[in-house]
Amino acid sequence: MTKDYILFSMTTRIDRRSFLGAAGVGAVALRVEATRLDDDPLGVRAEFPVTREQAYLNSAYVGPIPRSVRDAAVEEADAKMLMPTPGNRSDRSERAREKFARLFGAKKEEIALLYSTSDGENVVTAALDWKPGDNVVLDELHFQTSFVLYRELEKAKGIELRITPQSGGRAPLEDFDSRIDARTRLVSVAWVSNRNGFRQDLEGLSRLTHSKGALVYVDAIQALGTFETNLASTGADFLCSGAFKWLFGGFGVAPLYVREEHLGRIRPDRYGHAQIVEELPDFRFRMHESAKKYEYAALAYGAVFQLDAALDFLGRVGLARIEKHGLALAQELRERIASLGYETLTPPDNPSPIVAFVHGRDRKELEKRLEAEKVMVTFREGGSQIRASVALFNNRSDVERLLGVLRAMA
């Protein structure tokens, strides 16, 4: 279980001139600057000003936004300043819903726009008719919120939380198999673990879980946007992902997927005016029956505008290209870290962009060297571990800067 979550950050002084250069004035020059293919394999670095000085290997913590997403945020802010009434905001949310469904292989009726990833699992578990003695199965590599949620449900509902241990950085299907029984109502997993990047065999887990009559909930915040995805084929019953990591959007919007066959079963956990389709006599209402029924109030439209633009951006780059680039570079990074003698926590041949390892060095000295090289990573577990993550804008030079520091301290 994660003890803490510490982001290594540098203090960077930005004056007005350099800010304007990063935010737009220098955009044209950056876009036309000649670069070798190895420097910018996907042709996107100019869209991410964070790459100008930093080796930003930290999208698993917070993904930077590209210029087009920043522009969408400004567009919404300007609209709120000059035309405060709703205008096209609801249209923008519908566009974002449709784009998300199309990009990730779902139906738009299956997608709700919530506020955070944690909202999704709370919505689903609140709708299940738990009985004392029911159980839910997680694994050690899951995100902390899920443990908090199910420990509270143990106290409130009398259910049992069963935890599958990790082995060699993996959560094997056979270990889930031994813990799922006739009283299992739900299996909850992180598709890609925030702790070490392990990517679960979601299709295999869904088949196993369904064969025993249980349902599958997926935290996909470290997965969506990093590889090609078709939610319909995964077998997952429910899935949620925030926009501020690998979707390269903002905080405050989190698409929830509820497989169509479960929409009648999963009732909203709260109610409000946004769920109304039609007003009836005597203060009665006809409510949404699609996943929009989980959107009970006004959305965080600034975040929705950013999500809409971010989905366009990802679609233009292509998930297949992002997957090929990011996963290969992350696996190369893992292998080279291991070759330097560091203990890697990410299993070999793991198809995710996250690499975690135990550094075993003086943390203050390591932080000092990383800061000098302007390398951004996350320190975890009291600072004893490092998590690095490779995004679509990262290149081999970024990786080399991290490896150079590690090599010097090996």
C-alpha positions in Angstrom: 0.0 0.0 0.0 1.3 3.4 -0.9 2.5 5.3 2.2 2.7 8.6 0.5 2.8 10.3 -2.8 5.5 12.8 -3.3 6.2 14.7 -6.5 9.7 15.9 -7.1 9.4 19.4 -8.5 11.8 22.1 -9.4 11.4 25.8 -8.7 11.5 27.5 -12.0 11.5 31.3 -12.4 9.3 32.4 -15.3 9.2 36.1 -16.3 6.5 37.7 -18.5 8.6 37.4 -21.6 9.4 33.7 -21.2 5.8 33.0 -20.3 4.5 34.7 -23.4 7.0 32.7 -25.5 5.8 29.5 -24.0 2.1 30.4 -24.2 1.8 31.5 -27.7 4.1 34.2 -29.1 6.8 31.7 -29.9 4.4 29.0 -31.1 5.0 29.6 -34.8 8.7 29.5 -34.5 8.5 26.3 -32.4 6.2 24.6 -34.9 8.5 25.3 -37.9 11.8 24.6 -36.1 13.5 21.8 -37.9 14.0 18.6 -35.8 15.3 15.2 -36.5 12.7 12.4 -36.4 14.4 10.9 -33.3 14.0 14.2 -31.5 10.2 14.3 -32.1 9.0 10.9 -33.3 5.3 11.8 -33.2 5.7 15.5 -34.3 4.1 16.8 -31.1 6.8 18.4 -29.0 6.1 21.9 -30.2 2.5 21.5 -28.8 4.0 20.9 -25.3 6.0 23.8 -24.1 7.0 21.8 -21.0 9.5 20.0 -23.3 11.5 23.1 -24.1 13.7 22.8 -21.0 12.5 19.8 -18.9 12.7 16.1 -19.4 9.2 15.7 -18.2 8.8 12.0 -17.3 5.9 12.5 -15.0 2.6 12.2 -16.9 1.5 9.4 -14.6 1.2 12.1 -12.0 -0.2 15.0 -14.0 -0.1 15.2 -17.8 0.8 18.6 -19.3 -1.8 20.1 -21.7 -1.0 20.8 -25.3 -1.5 24.2 -26.8 -4.8 23.3 -28.4 -6.2 22.3 -25.0 -4.9 25.5 -23.4 -6.7 27.4 -26.2 -9.9 25.6 -25.4 -9.6 26.6 -21.7 -9.1 30.2 -22.8 -12.1 30.0 -25.1 -14.3 28.9 -22.3 -13.0 31.5 -19.9 -13.5 34.2 -22.5 -17.0 33.0 -23.1 -17.7 33.1 -19.4 -16.3 36.6 -19.2 -18.1 38.1 -22.3 -21.2 35.9 -22.6 -21.9 34.4 -19.2 -25.1 32.6 -20.2 -24.6 28.9 -21.1 -24.4 29.4 -24.9 -22.8 26.3 -26.5 -21.6 24.7 -23.3 -24.1 21.8 -23.4 -23.3 21.2 -27.1 -19.6 21.0 -26.2 -20.3 18.4 -23.5 -22.2 16.3 -26.1 -19.4 16.6 -28.5 -16.9 15.4 -25.8 -19.1 12.5 -24.9 -19.4 11.4 -28.6 -15.6 11.8 -29.2 -14.7 9.8 -26.1 -17.1 7.0 -27.1 -15.7 6.9 -30.6 -12.1 7.1 -29.6 -12.3 4.3 -27.0 -14.9 2.0 -28.5 -18.1 2.6 -26.7 -21.6 4.0 -27.3 -22.2 7.6 -26.4 -25.2 6.5 -24.3 -22.8 4.5 -22.1 -20.7 7.6 -21.2 -21.3 10.1 -18.4 -19.1 13.0 -17.5 -18.4 13.0 -13.8 -16.0 15.2 -11.8 -13.3 12.7 -10.7 -12.3 9.1 -11.2 -13.3 8.3 -7.6 -16.9 9.4 -8.4 -17.2 6.5 -10.8 -16.6 3.7 -8.3 -18.8 5.4 -5.7 -21.7 5.6 -8.2 -21.4 1.9 -9.1 -21.0 0.6 -5.5 -23.8 2.7 -4.2 -26.2 1.0 -6.7 -25.2 -2.6 -5.8 -27.5 -4.3 -3.3 -24.9 -5.5 -0.9 -25.7 -8.1 1.7 -23.7 -9.1 4.7 -21.2 -11.7 3.7 -20.8 -10.5 0.1 -17.3 -9.8 -1.0 -15.3 -7.7 -3.4 -11.9 -8.7 -4.7 -9.1 -6.2 -5.3 -5.3 -6.6 -5.8 -2.4 -5.0 -4.0 -1.5 -2.8 -7.0 -4.8 -0.9 -7.0 -5.2 2.8 -6.3 -5.7 3.9 -2.7 -9.2 5.2 -3.1 -10.6 1.8 -3.7 -9.2 0.4 -0.4 -10.7 3.4 1.4 -14.1 2.8 -0.2 -14.3 -0.9 0.5 -13.0 -0.7 4.0 -15.9 1.8 4.7 -18.3 -0.6 3.0 -17.1 -3.4 5.2 -18.2 -1.3 8.2 -21.4 0.0 6.7 -22.6 -3.1 4.8 -20.9 -6.1 6.4 -19.1 -7.1 3.2 -15.6 -8.6 3.0 -12.7 -7.1 1.2 -10.4 -9.7 -0.4 -7.0 -8.5 -1.5 -5.0 -10.4 -4.1 -1.2 -10.1 -3.4 1.1 -8.9 -6.1 3.8 -11.3 -7.2 6.9 -10.1 -9.1 5.1 -6.8 -9.8 2.1 -8.6 -11.3 -1.4 -9.5 -10.1 -1.9 -12.9 -11.8 -5.4 -14.1 -12.9 -4.9 -17.4 -11.0 -4.7 -15.5 -7.8 -7.9 -13.7 -8.5 -9.5 -17.0 -9.4 -8.7 -18.4 -6.0 -10.5 -15.5 -4.3 -13.6 -15.1 -6.4 -16.5 -17.2 -5.3 -20.3 -17.3 -5.3 -20.5 -14.4 -2.9 -18.2 -12.1 -4.9 -20.2 -9.2 -6.2 -17.5 -7.1 -7.8 -13.9 -7.4 -8.9 -12.2 -3.9 -8.9 -8.8 -3.3 -10.6 -6.6 -0.6 -12.0 -6.1 -1.5 -15.6 -2.6 0.0 -15.3 -1.3 0.3 -11.8 -0.2 3.7 -10.6 2.3 2.0 -8.3 4.5 0.2 -10.8 2.7 0.4 -14.2 1.6 -3.2 -14.3 -1.0 -3.7 -17.0 -3.8 -6.1 -16.1 -5.1 -8.6 -18.7 -8.5 -7.0 -18.6 -10.2 -9.3 -21.2 -8.9 -12.4 -19.3 -10.0 -11.0 -16.0 -13.5 -10.1 -17.3 -14.0 -13.6 -18.7 -12.9 -15.1 -15.4 -15.1 -12.8 -13.3 -18.2 -13.2 -15.4 -17.8 -17.0 -15.4 -18.4 -16.8 -11.6 -21.3 -14.4 -11.8 -19.5 -11.2 -10.6 -19.0 -7.8 -12.3 -15.8 -5.9 -13.2 -15.0 -2.3 -12.3 -11.9 -0.6 -13.8 -9.9 2.4 -12.8 -8.5 3.4 -16.2 -6.8 6.7 -15.4 -3.3 5.3 -16.0 -4.5 3.5 -19.2 -6.7 5.5 -21.5 -4.7 7.5 -23.9 -1.6 5.3 -23.8 -2.7 2.5 -26.1 -5.5 1.5 -28.5 -8.6 0.7 -26.6 -12.0 -0.8 -27.5 -14.1 -0.8 -24.3 -16.8 -3.0 -25.9 -14.3 -5.8 -26.3 -12.7 -5.6 -22.9 -15.6 -7.2 -21.2 -15.4 -4.6 -18.4 -18.8 -3.7 -16.9 -17.8 -0.2 -15.6 -14.8 2.0 -16.1 -13.8 5.5 -15.2 -10.8 7.7 -16.1 -9.9 11.3 -15.2 -8.8 13.6 -18.0 -5.7 15.2 -16.3 -3.2 12.5 -16.9 -2.9 10.6 -20.2 -5.8 12.3 -21.8 -3.9 15.6 -21.4 -6.9 17.6 -20.3 -7.7 19.5 -17.1 -8.9 18.7 -13.7 -12.6 18.4 -13.0 -14.0 16.0 -15.6 -13.9 12.2 -15.6 -15.7 10.0 -18.2 -17.6 7.1 -16.7 -18.4 4.1 -18.9 -21.4 1.9 -17.9 -22.0 -1.0 -20.2 -25.4 -0.5 -21.8 -26.9 -3.7 -20.3 -26.2 -2.3 -16.7 -27.7 1.1 -17.1 -31.1 0.1 -15.6 -29.3 -1.6 -12.7 -26.9 1.2 -11.8 -29.1 4.0 -10.4 -27.7 7.5 -9.7 -26.3 8.0 -6.2 -27.6 11.6 -6.2 -30.2 13.7 -8.0 -30.6 17.1 -9.5 -31.9 19.3 -12.3 -29.5 18.1 -14.9 -31.1 14.7 -15.1 -34.4 16.0 -16.3 -35.5 15.2 -19.8 -39.1 16.5 -19.4 -41.1 18.3 -16.8 -44.4 16.7 -16.0 -47.4 18.0 -14.0 -47.3 18.2 -10.2 -43.5 18.6 -10.0 -42.8 15.3 -11.5 -40.2 14.5 -14.1 -39.1 12.2 -16.8 -35.4 11.5 -16.3 -32.5 10.5 -18.5 -32.1 6.8 -19.0 -28.7 6.8 -20.6 -25.5 7.4 -18.7 -26.3 11.1 -18.6 -28.5 10.2 -15.6 -25.3 10.3 -13.5 -24.8 13.9 -14.3 -27.0 15.5 -11.7 -25.8 19.2 -11.9 -23.9 21.7 -14.1 -20.7 20.3 -15.4 -17.2 21.9 -14.9 -17.4 23.3 -18.4 -13.8 24.6 -18.4 -12.7 21.1 -18.0 -15.2 19.8 -20.5 -13.9 22.2 -23.2 -10.4 21.0 -22.5 -11.4 17.3 -22.7 -13.1 18.0 -26.0 -10.0 19.6 -27.4 -7.7 16.9 -25.9 -9.8 14.1 -27.5 -9.4 15.9 -30.9 -5.6 16.1 -30.3 -5.3 12.4 -29.4 -7.4 11.4 -32.4 -5.1 13.4 -34.7 -2.0 11.8 -33.3 -3.5 8.4 -33.2 -3.6 5.9 -30.3 -1.8 3.3 -32.3 1.2 5.6 -32.9 1.1 6.8 -29.2 1.1 3.1 -28.1 4.0 2.1 -30.4 6.2 5.0 -29.4 5.5 5.2 -25.6 5.5 1.6 -24.7 8.7 0.8 -26.6 10.5 3.7 -25.1 9.3 2.8 -21.6 10.4 -0.8 -22.0 13.8 0.4 -23.2 14.0 2.7 -20.1 13.1 -0.2 -17.8 15.8 -2.5 -19.3 18.5 0.1 -19.1 17.6 1.0 -15.5 17.9 -2.7 -14.6 21.2 -3.0 -16.4 22.6 -0.2 -14.1 21.8 -2.4 -11.1 18.7 -0.8 -9.8 15.8 -2.9 -8.5 13.0 -2.5 -11.0 9.4 -2.9 -9.7 7.8 -2.9 -13.2 7.7 -6.5 -14.6 9.6 -7.1 -17.9 7.7 -6.8 -21.2 5.0 -4.9 -19.5 2.9 -3.0 -22.1 2.4 0.3 -20.2 4.3 3.6 -20.2 5.2 3.5 -16.5 8.5 2.4 -15.0 9.0 2.2 -11.2 12.2 1.2 -9.4 14.0 1.4 -6.0 16.8 3.8 -6.2 18.7 2.9 -3.0 20.6 6.1 -3.0 20.7 9.3 -0.9 17.5 11.0 -1.8 18.6 14.5 -1.3 21.6 14.0 -3.5 19.5 12.3 -6.1 16.9 15.1 -6.1 19.7 17.7 -6.5 21.1 15.9 -9.5 17.7 15.5 -11.1 16.9 19.1 -10.6 20.2 20.2 -12.1 19.3 18.1 -15.2 15.7 19.4 -15.1 14.3 15.8 -15.0 10.8 15.5 -13.6 9.7 12.2 -11.9 7.7 11.1 -8.9 9.3 9.9 -5.6 7.1 7.3 -3.8 7.0 5.2 -0.7 8.7 7.7 1.5 11.1 8.7 -1.2 12.7 5.3 -1.6 11.2 4.6 -5.0 11.0 6.5 -8.3 8.3 6.3 -10.9 9.0 7.6 -14.4 6.5 7.7 -17.2 6.9 8.1 -20.9 4.4 10.1 -22.9 3.8 10.8 -26.6 6.0 14.0 -26.4 9.0 12.3 -24.7 12.0 11.3 -26.8 15.2 9.3 -26.3 17.0 12.5 -25.1 14.6 12.8 -22.2 15.3 9.2 -21.2 19.0 9.7 -21.5 18.9 12.6 -19.1 17.3 10.4 -16.5 19.7 7.6 -17.2 22.7 9.9 -17.0 21.8 10.8 -13.4 21.2 7.2 -12.5 24.4 6.1 -14.1 26.4 8.7 -12.2 24.9 7.4 -8.9 25.0 3.7 -9.8 
